[in-house]
Amino acid sequence: MSGGKIAVVTGANKGIGFETARLLAGEGIKVILTARDEARGKKACEKLKKEGADVHFHRLEVTDQVSIDDLYEYVRKEFGRLDILINNAGINIDTDKSGMEMDLDTMRKTMETNVNAPLALCQKFIPLMKENGYGRIVNVSSQMGQLSGMSGGNMAYRTSKTALNVITLLLALELNDSNILINAGSPGWTRTDMGGPNAPRSTEEGADTIVWLATLPDGGPTGGFFQDRKPLDW
């Protein structure tokens, strides 16, 4: 099913992104592992290669359009296609601030990384997916972005994930007549640098739904929000 497919995973040198790259490679998918830090990205790539994964590293600063353009040119030149885009890179830098206390620069930085960057990557790669009549896009979101049951705190992070969900739904509607499926996936509270060591879920558990969405069959769901392979309320 997955043989010969090409995937890009952003922010994949650690955590959910790294595990997603590992699991995709285990499905026989060629993975382009991207990270902002070249040394860490290459180290992660080499680790997966030692496990037998078909993984290639390319540096990507998701908030830099030139860097996105460089990645696009690399993918097009080396592989001629992109089948799967995992928008995993994200930040949460307002954990201890209430909305009234938060510096607006925190909101700007968070939105730039968590919202504008995934949209820019979608805008760049969807035309290439259209050329080949196939695409799967997964925007890594969070239950913290759910409007239903929203609680307080983390205003920048919550707002960014809610906005990412909106982008997911709107792009899915625009792509409804294509074989490009775009969904948002929540890993849940996972043991990563962001989630902390006391989180109840492993990175493999967190990445499972993302990989499931990335490998959906033709006619699968699109424009949805999922955790544990089940729909979530917006």
Secondary structure, 3 states (H helix, E strand, C coil): CCCCCEEEECCCCCHHHHHHHHHHHHCCCEEEEEECCHHHHHHHHHHHHHCCCCEEEEECCCCCHHHHHHHHHHHHHHCCCCCEEEECCCCCCCCCCCCCCCCHHHHHHHHHHHHHHHHHHHHHHHHHHHHHCCEEEEEECCHHHCCCCCCCCCHHHHHHHHHHHHHHHHHHHHCCCCCEEEEEECCCCECCCCCCCCCCECHHHHHHHHHHHHCCCCCCCCCCEEECCEECCC
